[in-house]
Structures are given as C-alpha cells and as structure tokens.
Amino acid sequence: MLENKAQRVIEESVPGKQVTLAHVIASPISEVYESLGVEETGAIGILTISPFETAIIAADIAGKSAGVTVGFLDRFTGSVLLTGDVQSVEVALSAVVSLLKERLDYAVVPVTKT
C-alpha cells in the first residue's frame, strides 16, 4: 500500500519596504480610463508599495516631480494611480522609485512601460 506523503505549504505575504510595481501604460484604450473614472490624459502610471502607508508619500513625490494627477490613492493596499502625459508619468514614477530606494532604503523594481 502506498502512503500519501504530500506536504502542505502555507505562504503568507510579509510586507517589507518595497515597491512591487511601477508601470506606465502609454496611450491606454478609452475603456480603461472609463473603468477607472479618470480623465484621458495620455498615460496611466501604476504603483504598488509596502508598507501601504508609503502610497501617501509616493503620491506626494510624484505630484511634486512632474505634471501628473493622482487618480487614485489607497493607503490600505499601497496602490497609487497617476495620470498625465507619457513623459510626465515616466518621470514621476522614476522619481518615486529613486527616492524610496536612495533615501528610505526600499527594495524597488524598474519602471516598466507598455
């Protein structure tokens, strides 16, 4: 008789100081803007950050570094959505990632773009 020796693995997320997503969507389709309830401006930037409260700092950095608008900020999930022209969104995301890495010692990802 064969014995079932399956192992159970439990995974849990333990937030550290990290940026897990920094992405620019250049020229999103109209339905994306409509679904998000934000004005069509040329590009959307998305950030996810932990600890989640850092989203507030990130939104402030982004707004001060480039001509972007904060379309959404959630301090309970660490999500930030920015809108603006493509270059401004890229500059804003790069500024956030750079400052969090250099001054607050966060683990970061590169800014990506589609």
Secondary structure as GFF3:
##gff-version 3
##sequence-region A 1 114
A	DSSP	beta_strand	18	26	.	.	.	ID=ss1
A	DSSP	alpha_helix	30	36	.	.	.	ID=ss2
A	DSSP	beta_strand	43	50	.	.	.	ID=ss3
A	DSSP	alpha_helix	54	65	.	.	.	ID=ss4
A	DSSP	beta_strand	69	74	.	.	.	ID=ss5
A	DSSP	beta_strand	79	84	.	.	.	ID=ss6
A	DSSP	alpha_helix	86	104	.	.	.	ID=ss7
A	DSSP	beta_strand	112	113	.	.	.	ID=ss8
###
